[in-house]
Amino acid sequence: MKKTCKSFFVLALLTLSLLSCSRAPENAKNKNPLSLWNDDAASKTALIDYVKAVTDEKSPDFIPVNDRIATFDMDGTFVAELYPSYFEYNLLEYRVLDDPSYKDIAPADVKETAQNIRDFVRNGTKLPSHFDMKHAYAAAKAYSGMTLAEFDAYVKDFAKKAANGFKGMSYGQGYYKPMLEVFDYLHENGFTCYVVSGSDRFICRALTEPIGIASNRVIGMDVILKSSNQGENDGVDYTMAKGEDILRTDQLIIKNLKTNKVKQITQEIGKVPVLSFGNSGGDAAMHNLALSNKKYKSAAFMLIADDDVKDHADREKALNLGKQWKEAGYVVISMRDDWKTIYGNNVEKTDFTF
C-alpha cells in the first residue's frame, strides 16, 4: 500500500511538471518586443536598455518588482487626440450640441463651452485661455445625474462612432499600436502600469478597459459622486441603502494636469514611479517626479506627433516640442521616425467631414 501511494505521488509530481512545462511558452517573454517600432529608433533602444538594466538582479540598477511603477498619460500618449481633438472634447461637443436627449436642456455656459470646441475643430478658432478648466466645469454639469453604469455605456456608445478624419477606425479603436506594445513589454518584465490622465477618470476607464488595463490602475479628472437617494446630505451624514446607485454630480474635485498629476500619484499609488510616458507640458511634472526618484534609476519619454502623413499632425510644432523635451532630459519618441505604423495598416487618414 505504501509503495502504491509513493508511486502515485511520484506520478502526480511528474504530471504537474509536464503541465507546467506545457504552459511555459504562453508565459515566456516576447523574444521580439516592440516589433512595431523601427529597429534603429533611439527611443526603442533607450527603453529596452533601461528595462534590461533594472530587471537584471546582477545590475547595480536593479529594481525589485514591487517598485517597478510606470505612469502613462492617455490622450496623445497611447490614445489618439487628433481626430480632430481630445476624445472628451469630442464627446462633450456631441453631448451638448447633437444629442437629442440633452441639447435642448443644456445650461447656457455648457453650450458656450461646447460651441468653443466646435468652432476650434471646424474653423480653427483659438480656444479661450484656461480652457482645460472651463471644459472640466462644463463636463461636470453635462453628465451630472448619470449613474456610473449609464455614463460608462454613454462613453462606449460614442466610441463606436467612426473616427472623423480616418477610414477603417472608430473612436474607440484609436490606439497607438506601438504604445500598446509598451504596456505588454513592461508587464512581461514585472512593471505595474498606471494611466494618469487629465481626462475624466470614468472616460479613461471606458477607453482602457478593452486593452486590459484594470480600473484601479486609472487616475483622472474627478467629480464628486453621491448615492441615488442621498440628496443634499453630506456623505458622513447619510448611510447608503441596499440597491442604490452611485451618481455623478456637477461638482468638480480636480483637473488632473501638471502638478495635480504628481499629487494624485502620491495619494493613490504611494510610490514614486521609475518610468513615465507623456506627450505634452501637462505631463512634465509627472515626468519630473519620476526623474527625481532618489532610490532607483528612472526615465521619462515624450511622444511628438510629427507624422503628418498617417495622422493629422502639426509637424513643425511637434519638432519644436521635441527640442524642448530633449533639453528637459526626456527621451523623445517620434511617431514618424520611430514607428512602423500608428493605428495599423488597415487605417487610412482622410479629410475631416462636418
ZADREN-234108 format. One record per residue: residue in three letters; x, y, z of N, C-alpha, C in turn. Coordinates in steps of 0.05 Angstrom, whole numbers, padded with zeros to 5 digits, always signed. Example, Ala and Ser with C-alpha at 12.3 -4.5 7.8 and 13.67 -1.06 7.14 Angstrom:
# ZADREN-234108
ALA+00264-00114+00156+00246-00090+00156+00264-00066+00156/SER+00257-00045+00142+00273-00021+00143+00258+00001+00157/
//
This chain:
# ZADREN-234108
MET+00017-00024+00000+00000+00000+00000+00017+00025+00000/LYS+00039+00024+00017+00057+00047+00018+00070+00052-00008/LYS+00078+00029-00021+00092+00031-00047+00073+00043-00068/THR+00048+00035-00067+00028+00045-00086+00024+00075-00083/CYS+00022+00083-00057+00018+00112-00052+00042+00128-00061/LYS+00066+00117-00056+00091+00131-00065+00092+00134-00095/SER+00084+00112-00109+00084+00112-00138+00064+00133-00149/PHE+00041+00134-00136+00020+00153-00144+00030+00182-00140/PHE+00044+00187-00117+00054+00213-00111+00075+00222-00132/VAL+00093+00204-00139+00114+00210-00159+00101+00216-00186/LEU+00080+00199-00193+00066+00203-00219+00052+00231-00219/ALA+00040+00238-00196+00027+00264-00194+00047+00287-00198/LEU+00070+00285-00186+00091+00306-00189+00100+00308-00218/LEU+00104+00285-00231+00112+00286-00259+00090+00299-00277/THR+00065+00292-00270+00043+00304-00286+00042+00334-00283/LEU+00045+00344-00258+00045+00373-00253+00068+00386-00267/SER+00091+00372-00267+00115+00383-00281+00110+00386-00311/LEU+00097+00365-00322+00092+00366-00351+00072+00389-00357/LEU+00051+00391-00340+00031+00412-00344+00044+00440-00343/SER+00063+00443-00323+00077+00468-00320+00093+00475-00345/CYS+00107+00455-00356+00123+00459-00380+00106+00466-00403/SER+00082+00454-00405+00064+00459-00428+00054+00487-00427/ARG+00052+00501-00404+00043+00528-00402+00066+00548-00405/ALA+00090+00539-00403+00114+00557-00403+00115+00575-00428/PRO+00111+00564-00452+00113+00582-00476+00093+00605-00475/GLU+00069+00600-00462+00050+00622-00460+00060+00645-00442/ASN+00076+00638-00422+00085+00657-00403+00113+00668-00410/ALA+00125+00656-00431+00152+00664-00438+00152+00693-00447/LYS+00175+00707-00443+00177+00735-00452+00179+00736-00482/ASN+00167+00757-00493+00167+00761-00522+00196+00765-00531/LYS+00205+00748-00550+00232+00750-00559+00236+00773-00579/ASN+00214+00784-00588+00215+00807-00606+00198+00830-00596/PRO+00205+00842-00573+00189+00863-00562+00189+00888-00580/LEU+00168+00903-00579+00166+00928-00594+00170+00923-00624/SER+00157+00903-00634+00160+00896-00663+00149+00917-00682/LEU+00132+00934-00672+00121+00955-00689+00138+00981-00689/TRP+00161+00979-00675+00180+01001-00674+00203+00995-00694/ASN+00213+01016-00706+00237+01013-00723+00261+01005-00706/ASP+00277+00986-00716+00300+00976-00701+00320+00997-00695/ASP+00322+01017-00712+00343+01038-00707+00332+01062-00691/ALA+00308+01059-00680+00296+01081-00664+00311+01084-00638/ALA+00322+01107-00633+00337+01112-00608+00320+01108-00584/SER+00294+01116-00586+00276+01113-00563+00271+01084-00557/LYS+00269+01067-00577+00266+01038-00572+00290+01027-00558/THR+00313+01034-00567+00338+01025-00555+00340+01034-00526/ALA+00333+01059-00521+00334+01071-00494+00315+01056-00475/LEU+00291+01049-00485+00272+01035-00467+00281+01006-00462/ILE+00290+00992-00482+00299+00965-00478+00323+00964-00460/ASP+00342+00981-00465+00367+00982-00448+00359+00988-00419/TYR+00340+01006-00415+00332+01013-00388+00319+00988-00374/VAL+00301+00975-00388+00287+00952-00377+00306+00930-00371/LYS+00325+00925-00388+00345+00904-00383+00362+00910-00358/ALA+00369+00935-00355+00386+00943-00332+00371+00940-00306/VAL+00346+00948-00305+00332+00949-00279+00319+00922-00272/THR+00319+00903-00291+00307+00876-00285+00329+00855-00282/ASP+00354+00863-00285+00377+00844-00281+00386+00845-00252/GLU+00382+00823-00238+00389+00822-00209+00418+00828-00204/LYS+00435+00824-00224+00464+00829-00220+00471+00857-00226/SER+00452+00872-00237+00458+00900-00244+00456+00919-00220/PRO+00474+00939-00219+00472+00959-00197+00446+00975-00199/ASP+00433+00974-00222+00408+00989-00227+00383+00972-00222/PHE+00386+00948-00211+00364+00930-00208+00342+00943-00190/ILE+00317+00939-00199+00293+00949-00184+00275+00925-00177/PRO+00269+00921-00152+00251+00899-00145+00224+00903-00159/VAL+00210+00881-00164+00185+00881-00179+00164+00901-00166/ASN+00162+00900-00140+00142+00917-00126+00146+00947-00131/ASP+00170+00955-00139+00176+00983-00143+00179+00991-00172/ARG+00173+00972-00190+00173+00978-00219+00146+00990-00227/ILE+00144+01016-00222+00119+01031-00227+00123+01049-00252/ALA+00105+01046-00271+00105+01063-00295+00079+01078-00297/THR+00081+01104-00304+00057+01120-00307+00055+01129-00336/PHE+00030+01129-00346+00024+01137-00374+00003+01158-00375/ASP+00008+01180-00388-00014+01197-00397-00031+01182-00417/MET-00055+01191-00423-00072+01176-00442-00074+01190-00469/ASP-00088+01213-00470-00093+01227-00496-00067+01236-00508/GLY-00061+01227-00532-00037+01235-00546-00012+01219-00538/THR-00016+01201-00518+00006+01183-00510+00001+01155-00519/PHE-00023+01144-00515-00030+01119-00528-00058+01118-00539/VAL-00074+01139-00534-00100+01143-00547-00098+01168-00564/ALA-00108+01166-00589-00105+01189-00607-00120+01213-00597/GLU-00109+01237-00603-00122+01262-00595-00127+01280-00619/LEU-00121+01270-00642-00121+01288-00666-00144+01281-00686/TYR-00166+01271-00675-00188+01264-00693-00214+01276-00685/PRO-00219+01301-00687-00199+01322-00692-00190+01336-00666/SER-00197+01325-00643-00188+01336-00617-00188+01314-00596/TYR-00186+01322-00571-00187+01302-00549-00214+01287-00550/PHE-00213+01262-00543-00237+01246-00542-00258+01260-00524/GLU-00250+01269-00500-00270+01280-00482-00281+01307-00493/TYR-00265+01321-00509-00276+01346-00521-00297+01338-00543/ASN-00290+01318-00559-00309+01309-00579-00335+01299-00567/LEU-00332+01285-00544-00355+01274-00530-00373+01297-00520/LEU-00361+01317-00508-00377+01339-00497-00391+01354-00520/GLU-00377+01359-00541-00389+01373-00564-00414+01358-00574/TYR-00411+01331-00576-00434+01315-00585-00457+01316-00564/ARG-00450+01313-00539-00470+01312-00517-00487+01338-00517/VAL-00474+01361-00520-00487+01386-00516-00500+01397-00541/LEU-00488+01392-00564-00498+01404-00589-00513+01385-00607/ASP-00510+01359-00603-00522+01340-00621-00541+01320-00608/ASP-00536+01313-00583-00551+01292-00570-00580+01302-00565/PRO-00600+01290-00578-00628+01300-00576-00639+01297-00547/SER-00627+01280-00531-00637+01277-00504-00626+01298-00485/TYR-00607+01315-00494-00595+01334-00476-00592+01362-00488/LYS-00589+01365-00514-00581+01390-00525-00601+01413-00519/ASP-00627+01407-00516-00646+01428-00511-00648+01436-00482/ILE-00635+01421-00464-00636+01428-00436-00609+01436-00425/ALA-00588+01436-00442-00561+01442-00432-00560+01471-00423/PRO-00547+01476-00400-00544+01504-00390-00528+01521-00410/ALA-00532+01547-00408-00520+01565-00427-00490+01564-00427/ASP-00478+01563-00403-00449+01562-00401-00437+01536-00413/VAL-00452+01515-00410-00443+01489-00421-00445+01490-00451/LYS-00466+01502-00462-00469+01505-00491-00446+01522-00502/GLU-00439+01543-00488-00418+01561-00497-00391+01545-00499/THR-00386+01528-00479-00362+01513-00479-00361+01493-00502/ALA-00384+01479-00507-00386+01461-00529-00382+01475-00556/GLN-00393+01499-00558-00390+01514-00582-00361+01523-00586/ASN-00347+01529-00565-00318+01535-00566-00304+01512-00580/ILE-00311+01488-00571-00298+01464-00583-00305+01461-00612/ARG-00330+01465-00619-00339+01462-00647-00325+01483-00664/ASP-00323+01507-00655-00310+01528-00671-00280+01522-00674/PHE-00268+01512-00653-00240+01504-00654-00235+01482-00675/VAL-00252+01462-00674-00250+01438-00691-00256+01445-00720/ARG-00277+01460-00725-00286+01464-00753-00274+01489-00766/ASN-00268+01509-00750-00259+01535-00761-00231+01543-00753/GLY-00219+01527-00735-00192+01534-00726-00191+01557-00707/THR-00215+01564-00695-00216+01586-00676-00201+01579-00651/LYS-00185+01598-00641-00169+01592-00617-00187+01588-00593/LEU-00180+01568-00577-00195+01563-00552-00189+01585-00531/PRO-00209+01592-00515-00204+01612-00494-00182+01604-00475/SER-00170+01623-00462-00149+01616-00442-00160+01600-00420/HIS-00143+01582-00409-00151+01564-00387-00175+01547-00395/PHE-00176+01539-00420-00199+01524-00430-00201+01497-00417/ASP-00178+01486-00408-00180+01459-00395-00198+01460-00371/MET-00197+01482-00356-00214+01484-00332-00243+01491-00340/LYS-00246+01507-00360-00273+01514-00370-00287+01488-00379/HIS-00272+01472-00394-00283+01447-00403-00290+01428-00379/ALA-00272+01427-00359-00277+01410-00336-00303+01416-00322/TYR-00307+01442-00317-00332+01450-00303-00357+01444-00320/ALA-00354+01449-00347-00377+01443-00365-00383+01414-00366/ALA-00362+01397-00367-00366+01368-00369-00379+01358-00343/ALA-00371+01369-00320-00383+01360-00295-00413+01365-00296/LYS-00422+01388-00307-00450+01393-00309-00464+01376-00330/ALA-00451+01371-00352-00464+01358-00374-00471+01329-00369/TYR-00457+01316-00351-00462+01288-00345-00473+01284-00317/SER-00480+01306-00303-00490+01304-00276-00516+01289-00275/GLY-00520+01272-00255-00544+01256-00253-00543+01229-00265/MET-00523+01224-00282-00519+01197-00294-00508+01178-00273/THR-00518+01154-00273-00505+01133-00257-00478+01127-00270/LEU-00460+01115-00256-00434+01108-00268-00438+01088-00290/ALA-00457+01069-00287-00462+01050-00308-00473+01064-00333/GLU-00491+01083-00329-00502+01098-00352-00480+01114-00366/PHE-00463+01126-00351-00441+01142-00363-00422+01124-00378/ASP-00415+01102-00366-00397+01083-00380-00409+01074-00406/ALA-00435+01068-00407-00448+01059-00431-00449+01082-00452/TYR-00453+01107-00442-00454+01130-00459-00427+01134-00473/VAL-00406+01132-00458-00379+01136-00469-00373+01114-00490/LYS-00379+01089-00483-00373+01067-00501-00390+01068-00526/ASP-00415+01078-00524-00432+01081-00547-00421+01102-00566/PHE-00411+01125-00555-00399+01145-00572-00373+01134-00585/ALA-00359+01118-00570-00333+01107-00580-00337+01089-00604/LYS-00362+01080-00609-00367+01063-00632-00369+01079-00658/LYS-00372+01105-00656-00375+01122-00679-00349+01123-00696/ALA-00352+01125-00722-00329+01126-00739-00312+01151-00732/ALA-00286+01147-00730-00269+01169-00723-00267+01189-00746/ASN-00274+01214-00741-00273+01234-00762-00244+01238-00771/GLY-00239+01238-00797-00212+01241-00807-00197+01216-00812/PHE-00211+01193-00809-00199+01167-00814-00218+01147-00827/LYS-00208+01129-00843-00224+01108-00854-00214+01081-00841/GLY-00234+01066-00832-00227+01040-00821-00222+01040-00791/MET-00231+01061-00776-00226+01063-00748-00249+01078-00734/SER-00258+01067-00712-00277+01081-00695-00261+01097-00674/TYR-00275+01115-00660-00262+01130-00638-00250+01111-00618/GLY-00265+01090-00611-00256+01071-00591-00233+01053-00600/GLN-00226+01053-00625-00204+01037-00636-00179+01054-00640/GLY-00180+01080-00632-00158+01098-00637-00135+01096-00618/TYR-00123+01072-00617-00099+01069-00600-00074+01070-00617/TYR-00053+01080-00606-00027+01079-00619-00017+01050-00615/LYS-00017+01035-00636-00009+01006-00633+00019+01002-00621/PRO+00039+01018-00629+00065+01014-00617+00066+01019-00587/MET+00049+01037-00578+00048+01042-00549+00034+01020-00534/LEU+00015+01007-00546+00003+00983-00533+00024+00962-00529/GLU+00043+00960-00547+00065+00941-00544+00082+00948-00519/VAL+00084+00973-00513+00100+00982-00489+00086+00971-00464/PHE+00060+00973-00462+00046+00962-00439+00052+00932-00436/ASP+00050+00917-00459+00056+00888-00458+00084+00883-00449/TYR+00103+00898-00461+00131+00894-00455+00137+00899-00426/LEU+00127+00920-00415+00132+00926-00387+00118+00906-00369/HIS+00094+00897-00376+00081+00877-00360+00097+00851-00359/GLU+00108+00843-00382+00124+00819-00383+00149+00821-00366/ASN+00157+00845-00360+00182+00850-00345+00176+00859-00316/GLY+00152+00853-00307+00145+00858-00279+00138+00886-00271/PHE+00131+00903-00290+00123+00930-00283+00093+00932-00279/THR+00085+00949-00261+00056+00956-00258+00052+00983-00271/CYS+00033+00984-00289+00028+01008-00305+00002+01022-00296/TYR+00004+01048-00293-00019+01065-00286-00024+01085-00308/VAL-00049+01090-00313-00057+01112-00331-00063+01136-00314/VAL-00050+01159-00319-00053+01183-00304-00059+01206-00324/SER-00085+01211-00326-00094+01228-00348-00109+01253-00338/GLY-00109+01274-00355-00125+01298-00349-00154+01294-00356/SER-00160+01273-00371-00188+01267-00378-00203+01255-00354/ASP-00229+01255-00356-00246+01244-00335-00239+01215-00329/ARG-00236+01209-00303-00228+01182-00295-00246+01160-00308/PHE-00272+01166-00309-00290+01145-00319-00291+01143-00349/ILE-00283+01164-00363-00278+01163-00392-00254+01146-00396/CYS-00233+01151-00381-00208+01135-00383-00213+01106-00378/ARG-00229+01100-00358-00235+01072-00352-00249+01058-00376/ALA-00268+01072-00388-00283+01061-00410-00265+01056-00434/LEU-00246+01074-00439-00228+01071-00462-00206+01051-00458/THR-00198+01047-00433-00175+01029-00428-00184+01001-00421/GLU-00209+00997-00414-00219+00970-00408-00214+00951-00431/PRO-00219+00958-00457-00215+00939-00479-00186+00930-00482/ILE-00167+00946-00472-00139+00938-00476-00128+00926-00450/GLY-00146+00919-00431-00138+00903-00408-00125+00918-00385/ILE-00130+00945-00384-00120+00960-00361-00140+00960-00339/ALA-00133+00951-00316-00152+00948-00293-00161+00976-00285/SER-00187+00978-00277-00198+01004-00269-00184+01016-00246/ASN-00173+01000-00228-00159+01012-00204-00131+01021-00211/ARG-00124+01019-00237-00098+01030-00246-00102+01055-00263/VAL-00125+01067-00260-00132+01091-00276-00137+01115-00257/ILE-00123+01137-00262-00126+01162-00247-00133+01184-00267/GLY-00153+01200-00260-00160+01222-00279-00175+01244-00265/MET-00187+01262-00281-00204+01283-00270-00227+01271-00255/ASP-00234+01283-00233-00256+01272-00217-00277+01292-00210/VAL-00302+01283-00209-00324+01298-00198-00334+01284-00172/ILE-00348+01299-00155-00360+01287-00131-00382+01267-00139/LEU-00382+01245-00126-00403+01224-00131-00421+01224-00106/LYS-00446+01214-00111-00464+01210-00088-00482+01187-00094/SER-00495+01176-00073-00514+01154-00077-00541+01166-00086/SER-00557+01150-00099-00581+01160-00113-00602+01172-00095/ASN-00603+01165-00069-00623+01176-00051-00610+01194-00030/GLN-00586+01202-00034-00571+01218-00014-00581+01246-00013/GLY-00590+01257-00036-00599+01285-00036-00577+01304-00030/GLU-00583+01324-00013-00563+01344-00006-00547+01337+00019/ASN-00553+01313+00030-00538+01304+00054-00509+01300+00048/ASP-00492+01307+00067-00464+01300+00065-00460+01270+00068/GLY-00439+01259+00056-00435+01230+00058-00432+01220+00086/VAL-00421+01236+00104-00417+01227+00132-00443+01228+00148/ASP-00464+01240+00136-00490+01242+00149-00511+01224+00137/TYR-00502+01208+00117-00522+01191+00103-00511+01163+00100/THR-00527+01143+00105-00519+01115+00101-00533+01105+00076/MET-00518+01098+00056-00529+01087+00031-00544+01061+00036/ALA-00567+01059+00025-00584+01035+00028-00578+01015+00006/LYS-00586+00991+00011-00582+00970-00009-00597+00977-00035/GLY-00584+00971-00057-00598+00976-00083-00595+01004-00094/GLU-00582+01022-00079-00578+01049-00090-00556+01049-00111/ASP-00557+01068-00129-00536+01072-00150-00518+01094-00141/ILE-00494+01095-00153-00476+01117-00150-00479+01136-00173/LEU-00483+01162-00167-00489+01182-00188-00465+01202-00190/ARG-00462+01212-00214-00444+01235-00219-00458+01260-00210/THR-00443+01280-00199-00454+01306-00193-00440+01327-00211/ASP-00448+01352-00208-00437+01373-00224-00414+01388-00210/GLN-00404+01375-00188-00383+01388-00173-00355+01376-00179/LEU-00338+01392-00190-00311+01383-00197-00294+01381-00172/ILE-00279+01359-00171-00259+01356-00149-00232+01365-00158/ILE-00222+01354-00181-00195+01361-00190-00193+01357-00220/LYS-00178+01375-00233-00170+01371-00261-00142+01360-00259/ASN-00138+01337-00269-00113+01322-00264-00091+01329-00285/LEU-00081+01353-00282-00059+01362-00300-00036+01373-00284/LYS-00013+01373-00297+00012+01385-00285+00017+01374-00257/THR+00021+01392-00238+00028+01383-00211+00005+01368-00197/ASN-00019+01372-00206-00041+01355-00196-00037+01326-00202/LYS-00024+01320-00224-00017+01292-00230+00002+01281-00209/VAL+00021+01297-00201+00040+01288-00180+00025+01283-00154/LYS+00007+01301-00147-00008+01298-00122-00025+01273-00123/GLN-00037+01267-00145-00055+01244-00147-00038+01218-00147/ILE-00015+01218-00160+00003+01195-00160+00012+01189-00131/THR+00019+01210-00117+00028+01207-00090+00006+01196-00071/GLN-00018+01206-00075-00040+01197-00058-00050+01169-00065/GLU-00052+01163-00091-00065+01138-00099-00045+01115-00103/ILE-00021+01120-00112-00002+01099-00116+00016+01096-00091/GLY+00025+01118-00080+00041+01117-00056+00070+01110-00061/LYS+00078+01110-00086+00106+01105-00093+00114+01124-00115/VAL+00140+01130-00117+00150+01147-00138+00154+01129-00163/PRO+00142+01136-00186+00147+01119-00210+00176+01120-00218/VAL+00183+01099-00233+00210+01098-00244+00210+01103-00275/LEU+00186+01100-00286+00183+01105-00315+00158+01123-00319/SER+00160+01141-00338+00137+01159-00343+00135+01164-00373/PHE+00110+01164-00384+00106+01168-00412+00084+01189-00416/GLY+00090+01209-00434+00071+01230-00439+00075+01243-00466/ASN+00061+01265-00471+00064+01278-00497+00061+01308-00496/SER+00057+01320-00472+00053+01348-00471+00063+01361-00445/GLY+00062+01387-00444+00071+01401-00420+00055+01394-00395/GLY+00030+01384-00399+00014+01375-00376+00026+01350-00363/ASP+00045+01337-00376+00057+01313-00366+00085+01318-00354/ALA+00095+01342-00357+00123+01348-00349+00127+01344-00319/ALA+00108+01352-00303+00111+01349-00274+00112+01320-00266/MET+00095+01303-00279+00095+01274-00274+00122+01262-00282/HIS+00133+01271-00305+00160+01263-00313+00181+01271-00293/ASN+00179+01295-00284+00200+01305-00265+00198+01291-00238/LEU+00175+01282-00231+00172+01265-00206+00188+01240-00210/ALA+00184+01226-00233+00199+01201-00237+00229+01206-00238/LEU+00237+01227-00252+00266+01233-00255+00278+01242-00228/SER+00262+01249-00209+00272+01257-00183+00273+01233-00164/ASN+00267+01210-00174+00267+01186-00157+00295+01183-00144/LYS+00297+01184-00118+00322+01183-00104+00333+01155-00099/LYS+00316+01135-00104+00323+01108-00097+00331+01092-00122/TYR+00319+01097-00144+00323+01079-00168+00329+01095-00193/LYS+00341+01082-00212+00346+01093-00238+00318+01097-00252/SER+00314+01120-00265+00288+01126-00276+00292+01138-00304/ALA+00269+01140-00318+00270+01151-00346+00242+01162-00352/ALA+00242+01182-00370+00216+01194-00379+00216+01196-00409/PHE+00194+01190-00422+00191+01190-00451+00169+01209-00459/MET+00174+01225-00480+00154+01243-00491+00149+01236-00521/LEU+00124+01232-00528+00117+01228-00556+00114+01255-00570/ILE+00122+01257-00595+00116+01280-00611+00100+01271-00635/ALA+00078+01285-00641+00060+01278-00663+00071+01292-00689/ASP+00092+01280-00700+00106+01292-00723+00100+01278-00749/ASP+00081+01259-00749+00074+01245-00774+00049+01257-00786/ASP+00053+01275-00806+00030+01288-00819+00021+01273-00843/VAL+00031+01248-00847+00022+01231-00869+00001+01211-00859/LYS+00008+01198-00837-00010+01178-00826-00030+01190-00806/ASP-00024+01214-00796-00041+01226-00775-00045+01256-00781/HIS-00063+01268-00767-00069+01297-00770-00050+01312-00752/ALA-00026+01316-00760-00005+01327-00743+00005+01354-00753/ASP+00014+01370-00734+00028+01395-00740+00057+01389-00736/ARG+00070+01382-00758+00098+01372-00757+00117+01393-00746/GLU+00114+01418-00755+00132+01439-00746+00130+01443-00715/LYS+00105+01444-00705+00101+01447-00676+00113+01423-00661/ALA+00109+01399-00672+00119+01375-00659+00150+01375-00657/LEU+00163+01383-00679+00192+01384-00678+00203+01404-00658/ASN+00189+01427-00656+00197+01447-00636+00194+01436-00608/LEU+00172+01421-00604+00168+01409-00578+00189+01388-00572/GLY+00197+01373-00593+00217+01353-00590+00243+01364-00579/LYS+00251+01387-00590+00275+01401-00580+00272+01408-00551/GLN+00249+01419-00544+00243+01427-00516+00244+01403-00497/TRP+00233+01380-00505+00233+01357-00488+00261+01345-00484/LYS+00277+01345-00505+00304+01335-00503+00320+01353-00483/GLU+00316+01379-00485+00331+01397-00467+00322+01392-00438/ALA+00297+01383-00434+00287+01378-00407+00297+01351-00396/GLY+00311+01335-00413+00321+01309-00404+00303+01286-00409/TYR+00282+01289-00427+00264+01268-00433+00273+01254-00459/VAL+00268+01228-00461+00273+01213-00486+00249+01219-00505/VAL+00255+01228-00529+00234+01235-00548+00227+01211-00566/ILE+00202+01206-00569+00191+01185-00587+00179+01199-00611/SER+00190+01195-00634+00180+01206-00659+00160+01187-00671/MET+00135+01195-00674+00115+01178-00685+00121+01172-00715/ARG+00134+01190-00728+00141+01186-00756+00166+01169-00760/ASP+00186+01175-00744+00212+01162-00749+00216+01136-00733/ASP+00202+01133-00711+00207+01111-00693+00187+01088-00696/TRP+00165+01093-00709+00144+01072-00712+00139+01063-00740/LYS+00133+01038-00743+00126+01027-00769+00097+01033-00777/THR+00080+01036-00757+00052+01043-00761+00042+01059-00737/ILE+00019+01071-00740+00007+01085-00717-00018+01070-00708/TYR-00037+01068-00726-00063+01056-00719-00066+01028-00731/GLY-00047+01019-00746-00050+00994-00760-00052+00998-00790/ASN-00045+00979-00806-00044+00982-00835-00071+00984-00848/ASN-00092+00977-00834-00119+00979-00845-00132+01006-00841/VAL-00118+01024-00828-00130+01051-00823-00117+01071-00841/GLU-00134+01088-00853-00125+01108-00872-00134+01136-00864/LYS-00115+01155-00865-00122+01182-00859-00139+01194-00881/THR-00159+01210-00874-00177+01222-00894-00181+01251-00886/ASP-00195+01267-00902-00203+01294-00895-00224+01292-00873/PHE-00226+01313-00857-00248+01315-00838-00274+01321-00852/THR-00296+01312-00842-00323+01318-00853-00340+01329-00830/PHE-00355+01350-00837-00372+01363-00817-00400+01368-00829/
//
